């Protein structure tokens, strides 16, 4: 009994010690941060594709005549030169035809000689008949008969001469057929295929049979890569291409884009375009038909500041700020109001509900303040915060925006937009007083009206007028008819019951054929040469830094990206500065530990407290800990 009491006492003491340790003596867990640093290096934006190696020039050598193969003078991989004899057909049948054609030609020539003698005889008879007729010895009928005999002999001689030409042509044809029994190499190259053997008969009655396939100079080859339609818009000639083949996995080959063929290739509803890549092959390592894994360089920046994409993808949640006992930044707070801003009285957004979208209907609710009513028709129009009008008072007057002017309107009437700061100066008319439900008409277009153009030119000095006319002609606009060439129909008519109706459309731009576009760029022979350089890539991004116990966001201006790094164009960050890619608070760690298997929660997997896309190389550590 005594031993049992002692044992129970010891167990109770141990359990209490363990519980006290976990409650009071266990060190407090710290928030773990994962960082990646801003570095300097190369960033290459590229497009991947798969292609096949082909020869620049491939010729299929066939036979124009039918016959039996008598001899072959070329085989696989043989190097041949233009004019070399590579095969010969049995010529015996064609030699017989040549001899027969020669005999027919000789007979035709003999007939011509005989008819020539006959013609001379008839001419002599005509002369004698003419002499007798002059002496009143021969009759008129005898003279006419002699003349007919001469003309008949001449016609027969001409027919004989035509027969000679026909016989000569037949001889030439049979001679060509005989010559075609000897097959010559049409180009310098290498025989990559032989389809016949000695003794085999080839028939060329329907189409020319292929005997050999000769590839041109294999020191210059091509890769035909199928580029997806989503990437083909970024293809330009002379872009650098790097590719690998399975035969040499450790070696990288270089090439350059030469052509993007316009013929689409559709396979299982996937549209691709064949992109031709010129590849030098001086060591003849590359073989025909090899599969090339191609990487086309769209843009490349060398030795620039670059930000890891894992830091750009990370977004902390409000729970993390709560665990860190930090205020939630304004950029993470949920937005209210329209797209363009939260309140027109606070300055108004460019496209908010308080300011109105371009050309949307204007519907001011009676009794509502002007600051909360839809505003002017311009892109950046604002409405001043004014007290609500009394019952029965006139409706609020919308202010003039950058896109035009709106007049006093009744509830539900449509808006009207001009293109310039003043709709009248831009060729349009301001929105006047209209009845409820009346839709707005289109404002003045880019060119404006002829009258407004003349008024503007009249107010200019002669030098200004000449410069203005020159600029208009460069843009393809006729100063005397500004509505032609560019659409003069302008703004979208406003709401009311007919809202959303567009204004009148102007004359369309004159059609320019592909030949006219090519003439504008001397030396352009293909459509690939008509495309200009790609515009620079400029995007916006946000990264997070942890400095002095504060988690702050940094707005960044970014350039090209290679999927791992993104070029940094702004100067907010310096080389070596660390960016947050993941944060794990004690609460998040405890929640993960309580889950089966210690797996993170679904929210954490979705980036709410944990970043599944964090980049490699960063270590998890508490605040203030060294790398």
Buried (B, 14 or more C-beta within 10 A) or exposed (E): EEEEEEEEEEEEEEEEEEEEEEEEEEEEEBBBBBBBBBBEEEBBBBBEBBBBBBBBBBBBBBBEBBBBBBEBBBEEEBEBEEEBEBBBBBBEBBBEBBEEBBEBBEEBBEBBEEBEEBBEEBBEBBEEBBEBBEEEEBEEEBBEBBBEBBEEBBEBBEEBBEBBEEBBEBBEEBBEBBEBBBBBBBBBBBBBBBBBEEEEEBEBEEEEBBBBBBBBBBEBBBBBBBBEEEBBEBBBBEBBBBBBBEEEEEEEBEBBBBBBEEEEEEEEEEEBBBBBBBBEBEEEEBEBEBBBBBBBBBBBBEEBBBBBBBBBBBEBBEBBBEBBEBEBBEEEEEEEBBEBBBBBBEEBBBBBBBBBBBBBBBBBEBEEBBBBBBBBBBBBBBBEBEEBBEEEEEBBBBBBBBBBBBBBBBBBBBBBBBBBBBBBBBBBBBBEEBEEBBBBBBBBBBBBBBEBBEEBBEEEEEEEBEEBBEEBEEEEBBBEEBBBBBBBBBBBBBBBEBBBBEBEEBBEEEEEEEEEEBEEEEEBEEBBEEEEEBEEBEBEBBBBBBEEEEBEBBEBBBBBBBEEBBBBBBEEBEEEBBBBBBBBBEBBBEBBEEEEEEEBBEBBEEBBBBBEEBBEEBEBBEBEEEE
